[in-house]
Every structure is written in structure tokens, then in C-alpha cells.
Amino acid sequence: MQTVRQLVQPALECLRRELELRSKLGTRERALDVRERDLDLMLEMSAHQSAASSDADEFGLILKTGIERMGCALAALWVRTRTSACR
């Protein structure tokens, strides 16, 4: 039994490393896809930015672009209130 284990161990270690590398590559590939979609959205927003003349127009543009990109019927933009403790 020990002899079989010694013979199989290098192949199992090789397989373990291969699976680990594929897992890491898949995770990085998914992260890259997300970043690429974010970049596409930013570029699309930049192209339309000249059309927005006020902050309200920019918020509307963000919502409109998000709805179009995600194929949604409805969107909301939540803006956190900013508190300042400056004196």
C-alpha cells in the first residue's frame, strides 16, 4: 500500500497544483470581466457627460445609462448624506 501511495503522490500533487491555478485564474478572469464592464460604463458616461449641464441632469444620466446597461425597467440612486464636523 505504501508503495502505491509513493507512486501516486507526485501525480496527485501535480493535479492539486493544476486545480489551484485554474481556480485562481477563474477568479481573476471574473474580476477582470467586472472591471471591464465598469470601464465600459464609465466610458459611456463620459461620452454623454457633455449633455448634462447640472448635477440633476448628471444623476438622471447615471440612472438612464444604468437602466439601459442592465436592461431594467426601474432604477433608483441612493445618495448618502454627508455630515461635516469641520469647525
RAWO-V846238 format. One line per field, one symbol per residue. ss: DSSP state (h for helix, s for strand, l for the rest). phi: phi as a letter, one per 30 degrees, with the letter a starting at -180 (. if undefined). psi: psi as a letter, one per 40 degrees, with the letter a starting at -180 (. if undefined). A space follows every 10 residues. Layout:
ss = ???
phi = ???
psi = ???
//
This chain:
ss = lhhhhhhhhh hhhhhhhhhh hhhhhhhhhh hhhhhhhhhh hhhhhhhhhh hlllhhhhhh hhhhhhhhhh llllllllll lllllll
phi = .ddddddded dddddddddd dddddddddd ddddddddde dddddddcdd ddcbdddddd dddddddddc iccbbbcccd dccbcdb
psi = dddddddddd dddddddddd dddddddddd dddddddddd dddddddedd dheidddddd ddddddddde fidiiihhhh ihihfi.
//
